[in-house]
Amino acid sequence: MNIKLDKTGGLTEALALRDAARAEGYGVMVGCMVGSSLAMAPATLVAQGAGWTDLDGPLLLAEDRAAPLRFDDAGVHAPDASLWG
């Protein structure tokens, strides 16, 4: 099950969908549309325990927020509090 916050209606619905998918035995992937780090930050909560994560939307932008999400070989990391402004 590929869960995208933009397509589920937000964080609450995405978390419910993740839990329902797991209860039915589906693997969970958390993906995204193109968006800033601020748009991806809530998806890092949905991605906890997911089998696959594709939250690279901010990397496709020419400019991102002043305190962007951090990406490295391990993947995307939870946001710093300063991302919220």
Buried (B, 14 or more C-beta within 10 A) or exposed (E): BBBBBBEBEEBEBBBEBBEEBBEEEEEBBBBBEEBBBBBBBBBBBBBEEBEEBBBBBBBEEEEBBEBBBEBEEEBBEEBEEEBEE
